[in-house]
């Protein structure tokens, strides 16, 4: 019997699409962004669409997703008859941010910032490629490696726009930067977004990403962010993922930290059909710290896969990961946490914990810690649990007069709360806390109900 | 108030209660004693509605209503309270939120207005005096989290004070308490005592009964009440142990 390997037409289609769109992608510019497209596309074709045989995508098979898509690409910014910033304005008191919007992968030029501290840049990535060439050349493509990840490769091949943020040395941002990533289309859409963020030495900043879908179309979004953190800088990155269930959110956040820098990342996945979050943290200087958190609430047939790689390349760094999932119905989840400790990275401390609650017999969770430790002078630990609601605690609450449903909700909220305490912006934490509570109660079913309580 | 008739219950197929008959009237204190494994805690848990135990036979009426048909929370709201032998630690749920929810659920059940935050805190301040519980435990902590054994038991009595049950079942509340804590706990129970309420003390030792004087003492053995008498039975048990009862039953 001859077994011929089934050809995946999706890769051919993507290659064809790439060849056809070379001109519009390059836009007549000889930049670093254009130089790496071809090698990235070749890397993608070599790796193919991630399926269960792709080691790093073992639990998130994207074959079906790509085979069935033939979605529109937003080669140019979509025009809307309304000002989305007005439509989507935030009315939260005391939640004052530098607001930026990215729509279908394109930076929204309506967003302007009159009050940015001196030297701070928030602008279209595409513009930055032209206008801030030396910065882009220095940092682009250094952290999101196309050769080893098919989604990075695809993103690098098709990257056009996204957000570019530059925070100069010694600048302390008085307000968080909030980036609302909107998907809005009247037909099914595939969006590519590429962000580059540079936080200078001794700078302090908080960055919030809010992912939303505004129309019920089917979406695939491939959003890659490279984030460079200078020496002694303090950076918080919060991501709230609130797409609808027909959206696939394939994103990567790759961070490099300088010495004595401190990072907090927290990704809260509330809604989305398929969510894959790649997170890379590379310690590029000694005494850097990273607190890395994630919370996913999923039901129906949702799938959330958090894949983290923490590179302890320098001595004396400290990383701490906490990921939690609550899975209902037929939802599935995955967590893979890789920690690499280099031979010379002595006095490393690396901790990892993944706790999960399955509410049904059909929900599924895969948890895989991967620690590669190449020296003896380290403190490392990892732990993963998959369990159910603590029946003893449930009975205790019931025995005090709290009905079972309410008691379950209280226990789930309590479970989730541990991750939310790591959000250092109080107003944001309270909003998300309430949103998580609503989500657990099944009261938030629409994607646009934003953590910011924005009104449409 | 409580009428138990021929109650049988099992856990994982193993019969623990083997035909309990017991009637408790308002104003009474009943002590249920017996050797380890005799079914004392099972009885307490079955009455509170712990679903780990399966009732296979018998009836329990509570103030005229069929207790066994009620969900655990409804039993609580009808006025039944179980002080747990091993109170559960629940990280992430604050004491205040927990108690406020519990108190207001009971008020809703009785068609009373829910307490405002201020009124609730006032009630908490007033009740905590009874058991001399550390304020810090109530305001800044998760339910029972990091509480010592004694603090957990005090917390049970404090919750009882907040919820004002008609029937309180204290399951081994004395175990693990030093003499001072025992005094405080017993004192709390005595203050909360009212003619219209009743109490069941489940205990292995007679010690607690020095502080809370029972009207009746029952000895549970192999899932049945094998002996009932006044408080003097407790002294007899303290003096002679349980062996003579076992012999009596088996002989």
Interface residues (C-beta under 8 A of the other chain):
Chain A: X390 X391 X392 X393 X395 X396 X397 X398 X399 X400 X401 X402 X403 X404 X406 X407 X410 X411 X413 X414 X415 X417 X418
Chain B: X48 X49 X50 X51 X52 X71 X72 X73 X75 X76 X77 X81 X82 X84 X87 X88 X90 X91 X92 X93 X97 X98 X101 X102 X105 X106 X109 X142 X143 X159 X163
